[in-house]
Amino acid sequence: MGETRPALRDAAEHTASGRRGAVTAALMLAMGLAALDSTIVSTAVPQIVADLGGFSVFSWLFSGYLLAVTVTLPVYGKLSDTFGRKPVLIAGAALFLLGSLLCALAWNMGALIAFRVVQGLGGGALQGTVQTLAADLYPLEERPRIQARLSTVWAVSAVTGPGVGGVLAAYADWRWIFLINLPLGAAALWLLVKHLHEPVRERTARPRVDWAGALTIFACGGALLTALVQGGVAWAWLSWPSLTLLGTGAALVVALVLIERRAAEPIIPGWVWRRRTIAAVNLALAALGLLMVAPTVFLATYAQSVLGLAPVAAGFVVSVWTLSWPVSAALSQHVYRRIGFRDTAILGITAAALLLFAFPFLPYPGEAWQPTLLMLLLGAALGLFQLPLIVGVQSTVGWEERGTATASILFCRQTGQTLGAALFGAVANGVLASRLGGAGDLDAVTHGLDAGTTAEPVRRAVAEAVHAVYLGAACAATVALLVLLVVAPRRFPVLKDGRTDGPTD
């Protein structure tokens, strides 16, 4: 792929400061759509099920969306490097809004799940391309500021999403949780079309898209992630559906490797794993996805059953770490400018590991401020860990590789979260079964909490189950630390102003 030297200048040099502010607002709106959609649906599930039925499969409202987002991230990353960020982001946003409209018109649960998948196909473009464009628009010294803003969008969505969804479901109609996306998305699209101007990129050859690789990624990711999401929930781990999906996924992995080796422009190029910096960050952020499952999935049950908190108070305990995360991320630049990207991330993940190890030592039943304080500190530690790694990787590649590199680290984090949900769910249910004589699992405990019937032995069992999950999360943090120490280079090979005329292997 040939390019003239002027065409390699960052988008920041082609966008006036006023326009850059408008594009930044559009990126925040687009990120807000993806972030809000991951939380706003949860509190409206009772109303959706009452209207459409399908209680036995409603979990696919979340799983289907997650699967679609995850498997499309690497595809959109490569497409944005090939055709530019603007067309990919506009197409993804339009697809997301189409899915939102169709969700609002759904006539049964099956249709709603299918349309949520359509939303996810667009959501993958929103997540990956927004992060990439943020790096294009801002030079290295300013990237922490825009990344902190995007982190704040996620934090605000985590706090307000469930409440907004509950209000709309209770006082309007659950369909409005999807219709509300339309004006926000239309505003983002208008700002992008009007104000985003990417540099003209000259090519010596017609770009080729690895459609065979893209389709194989869809099939492979869909099979493996479905097995992880549904294994131990919809069917037993050693049942024929799990074994079939895992076997199919493994075969498709082999096929994907063969296809990508022969492709002229592979969706997942080999340099993503050959370069120590990107490979180390991919593995470290996969471990981050694993450990994030502990507070996001299990802490609410702990807060209600062990601490005896009401749902609103439990929600605050869960969400408080999202408040310190963006603040720490914004301040991380003052640390990594002094000691480097890797050492800053090591500092953050070491603190996170210690905090996660400390959780099982909280007294029983304890006070609400104790896990709240730990989660506040955990958010600060992870902000110090994640952002330097993302900014560091984006600064080691040029424009023509940045979309692929960014998508690869987001894909690994998403995959880690999916694996963590399956793994730690099995751990929690195993501990509960052993403590209660096989008399229950986490779902049964949750239903008991809703009915206000959780007994003292069950509360103690929940405490032990969540403690086991946090120990597992601490082990994941330790793995991330070891990866940074052993695999990551001491100094990231940062390109001057993020520009390059060719590969940087």
N, C-alpha and C positions, 0 to 999 in steps of 0.2 A: 504494500500500500504506500504510494508515494505522496508526499505533501510538500508544498513550498514552505520555506521558513516563515514568511508572514502568516501563513494559514495556521501555524501552530501556536500563535499567541493566544493567551487565555481569553475566555469570554469576558473577563473583567475589563480587558483593554478595548473591547468592542461595545461596551455598554456604559453609557454615561451614568454618573452617580445617581441622578434622579431615577433613571430607568432601572438601575440595579436595585434601588429600594423597592420599586414596584414589583420587580421579579422576585425579590426576597419575600415580599408579602404574599405573592402567588405561591411560592414554595411552601410557606408556612400554612397557607390555606389547604394546599394539596396534601401536605403531611398531616394536617389536622383531620382531613377526611379519612385517611387510612387509620390514624390513631383512634379517633372517636368511634369508628365503626367496630373496632375490636373490643370496645367496652360497653357501648350504648345498648347493644342487643340483649345483654345478659339479664337485665332487670325486667324486660318485657316478655320473657319466655312464657310465664304463666298465661298472659293474655293471648299470646300467639297460639299456644297449644289449645286454649279454650275456644279460639275461633276456628283454627284449621285442623285440630286434632294432631295425630302423629307423635304422641309423647315418647314412644319407644325409639324414635329416630331423631328427636330434636337436637341431640348433641352434634349432629352433622351440620347444623347451622354454623357452628364454630369450626368444626373439623374440616368441612368442605372449603370454607374460606381460607383457613390456614394452609391447607394442602395446595390450593391454587396459587396463593401468594408465594409460597416457598419454591415450588417447582418452576415458576416463571422468572424468578429473580436473575439467574444466570443468563437466561435468554434475552431479557430486556437489557441487561448489562452489555452484552455483545452487540445487540442492535443499536444501542445508543453510541457505541464506539464506531459503528459502521455508517449509520445514517445521521447521527447527531442527536443531541438530547431533546431538542424541541419537538420534533415529530413523534418521538417515542413517548414523551411525557403527555403530549396532547392526546395521542391515541389512547394511552392508558387511562387518562382522566375521563375521556369520553366513554370508554368501555365501563369504567367504574360507575359513572352516572347512569348509563344504560342499565347496568345490573341493579342499581338502586331503584330506578323507576319500575323495573320488572318485579323486584321484591315487593314493592308497594302494591302491585297489582296481582300478587300471587293468590291462587284460588285453593291451594291445598299445601300440605307440608312438603310433598315431593317437589312441587314447582318452586316453593320458596328456597329449598336447599339447592336446586339447580341454579336458581338466579343468584344465590349467594356465591356459588362457584364462579359465575360470570363476574360478580363484583371482585372476587379474589384475583381473577385474571387481569383485571385493571389495577388492583391494589399492588400487585408486584411491580408494576411500572412506577407507581407513585412512590413507593418506599425506596427502591434502588436509584431511580433517576433523580429524585429530589436530592439525595445525599451526594450524588455525583455532580450535579449542577452547582450545589453549594460550594464544592471544592473548585469548580471552574470559575465561579464568580469572584471568589475571594483569594488573594494571595496567602501564602503560608502564615504570615503573622496575624492575619485577620480571620482565619478559618475557625479558631475556637469560638469566636463571637457568634458566627452564624450557626455553628453546630450546637452551641448552648441554647440558641433560640429554638432550634428544632427539638432539642431535648426538652425544653420547657413546654413545647406543644404537646409532647407525649405525656408530660407530667400533668398538665392541666386536663388533658383528655382522660387520664386514669382517674383523676379525682372527680371530675364533673360528669363523665360519660354515664355511669350507672344512675346518677341522680336525674339527668336529663331524660334518659330512657324511661325511668320510672314515672316521671311527671307526664311525659307524652302518652305513655300507655294508660295511665290512670285517668287523665283529664281530657285527652283527645282521642287518639286511636293509635295502636301500635304501628300502623303503616306510616305514620309521620316520622318514625325514627329513620326511615329510609328516604322519605320525601325531603327531609331537612337537608340532605346532601345536595339536592339539585341547585338551590341558589348559591350555596357556598362553592360548589364545583364550577358553576357558570362564571362566578366572579374570578376564580383562579384561572379558568381558561381564557377569559377576556384579557386579563393582565398578561398572561404568557404570550398570547397572539400579538398583542399590541406592543409590548415592551421588550420581549426577549429576542435579541438578534445575535445569532451565533456567527462566528467567522466563516467565510466561504472556504471550503476545503477542496483543493484541487486533487484529482486522482488520476493515476496513470492507467488504471484498469477499472472495469465495471465491478462494483462490490458484489461478492458472492455470499449468500446466506446459507449456513449449514442447517438446512431444514431437517435433514435426517437426524442430526444430533439433537436438535430442539425437540423433535417428536419423541426421541428415545429418552431424553431427560424427563419429559412429561410422564411417559409411561413408567420409567424406572422410579422416579420420585413418588409418583402416585401409588405404586404398589408398595414400596417400602414404608412410606409415611402412613398409608392406610393400615398396614400391619401394626405399626407402632401405636397409632392412635386408638385402634379398635381392639388390639390384643389385650386380653385380660378384662375387657369391658363387654364388648358384644359377643366375644367368643373366647374360649380358653387359648392360652399361648401355644399349646401343643395340638390344637385342633387342626383339622384339614384346611379351614380358611387361612389361618395364620401361616401354616407351613407352605401353602400354595402361594400366598402373596410374597413371603420371604424368598422362596425359591425362584419365583418369577423375577423379583427385584434383583436377586443375585445374578441371574442369567442376563438381565438387561444391563447390569453394571459392566459385565464383560463385553457385551455388544457395544455399549457406549464408548468404552476405552478403544475398541477396534475402529469404530466410526470416527472418533475424534482424532486418532492418529493419522487417518487418511484424508481428513477434511482439509481443504485449502485455508479456510477461515473457521476453525473450530469454535463452538460455543464456549467450551471450557478448555482454553489453550493450555498446553503443558507448562508454560512459564509460570502459571498461577501457583504450581506446586514445586517448580524447580528453584524459584527464588526464595531464599531463606526467610527474608522479611515477611513476604506475603504468606508463605506456608505457616510460619510461626503464629502470625496474627490470626489466620483462619482457625488453627487448632485452639488457640487461646480463647477466641470468641465463641467457638463451639462449646468449650467448657463454661464460658459465661452463660450461654443459653441453658446449659444443664442446671447451674446453680440458681438461676433466676426462678426456676420452678418452685423452689421451697417457699419464698415469701409470696409469690403471686398466686399459687394454687392452694397451699396448705395452711397459711397463716390465719386466714379468716376463720376456718374451722377451729383452729387452736384458740383464737381470741374469744370465740363464742362459747365453746364447750369447756375449756380449761379455765379461762379468766371470767367467764360468765357475762361477757359484754353483749350489749344489744347490737343488732346488725349495723347500725350507723356508727357506733363507736368502734366496732370491729373493722369497719371499712376505713376508718381513720388510721388505725394501727397498720393496716395493710398498705395504705397509700402514702404514708409519711416518708418512706424512702424515696419516692418519686419527687419529693420537694427538695431534698438535699442533693440529689443526683445532678440536675442541671446547674446548680450553683457551683458545685465542685468541678463540673466539667468546664464551666466558664473560667474558673480560676486555675485550671490545670496548666494553662499556657505559661504561667509564671514559674511553674515547676519544671516543665520539660524544656524550656529555654535554657535552664541552668544545668540540668542533669541528663537531658535527652529523653526521647520517647520511651525507650525500653525501660530505663530505670524508674521513670515516673509510673509506668504501668506496673512494674514490679512492686513499687511502694503501695499502690492502690490494692493490688490483688493480695498482697501479704496481709494488709489490714483487714480486707474482706474475709480471708481465710480464718483469721483469729476471731473475728466477730461471729462467724458461722459456727466455729468450734465452741464459742462461749454460750450459744443459745441453749444447748442441752443442759447446761449447768444452772439455768434459771431456777429459782425455787418453785415448788409446787404448793398451791396454785399460783402464787406470785401476784404482783401488782401490774396493772396495765402499762405503767410508765417504763417498766423494765424492757419488754420486747419493743416498745415504741422507740426507746433510746437506741437500742441495738439496730433497729431498722433505719433510723435517721443516720447513724454513723455508717451503716452498710451502704446506703445510697451515696454518701460522700466518698466512700472508698471506691465504689464502682464507677463513679464519675471520673475519678482520677485514673482509673484503669482503662475504661473503654475509649474515651475520646482521644487520648494521645495515640492509641493504636490505629484508629480510623484515620486521623489526620496524618499520622506518620506514613501509612501505606499510600494514601492519596498523594503524598508529596514525593514518593519514590517513583512514580510513573507519570508519563506524559498524557496529554489529552486523549490520544488515540488508544490508550489502554486503561484509562481511569474508570470508565464505566464497568468494564469486566472485573477489575480489581475490587472495586467497591461492592459490586454484586456478589462476588465470591465470599467476602467476609460476612455480608448480611445473610447470605444463604447458609453459611456454616452456623451462624448464631441461631437462625430459625430452626435448622435441623437439630441443633443441640437442645433447644427448648422442646421440640417434639419428642426426642429421645428421652429427655429428662422427665417429661410428663408420664411416659410409659414406665420408665424405670422406677421413679420414686413413687408412682402410684402402686406398683407391685410391692415395693418395700413397705409402704404404709399399710396396705391391706394385709400383708404378711404378718406384720407386728400386731395389728388388731386381731387377726385370726388367732395368733398364738396366745395373746393375753385374754381373749374372750372365748377360748375353746372353739374357735371356728364359727362363732355365732354372729359374725357381722363383718362388714367392710366399711370403707369410708363413706360410700353412698348411703348406707343404712344409718350411719352416725349423723350424716347431714340431714336426712329426713327426720331423725329423732330430735335434732336441734330445732328444726322448723316446727315440730309439734310440741316442743318444750318438755320432752320426756327423757332426756339423756340422764342416765343414772351415774353415780359416783364411780363404779368400776369402769364404765365406758369412758368417763372423763380422764381417768388415769391412763387408760389404754391409748386414748387420743394423744395425750401428752407424750407418751413413749414413742408412738408412731411418728409424730412430728419431730421429736428429737432425733430419731433415726434418719429422717429425711434431711434434717439440717446437718447431721454428720456426713451424709452423702454429699450434700452441697459443699461442705468444707473440703471434702476430698477432691471434688471437681475444681475448686479454687486452687488447691495444692497442685493439681495437674497443670492448670494454666500457668502457675508460677514456675514449675519445672520446665515447661515448654519455653517460656521466655528466657530462662537461665541457660538452657542447653541449646535450643534451636535458633532463637532470634539473635541477630548480630548486635554487638554492643552499641554500635551507632548505625542508625538507619541511613541508607545511601540516598539522601535527599537531593533531588535535582534542583538546580538554581531556578527559582520562580516556577518550579513544576513543569519545565519545558524539556522536551527531548526530540531529537530528530530520528530516533529509531529505538529498537529494543534495548533494554538496560540489563539484560541477563549478566 
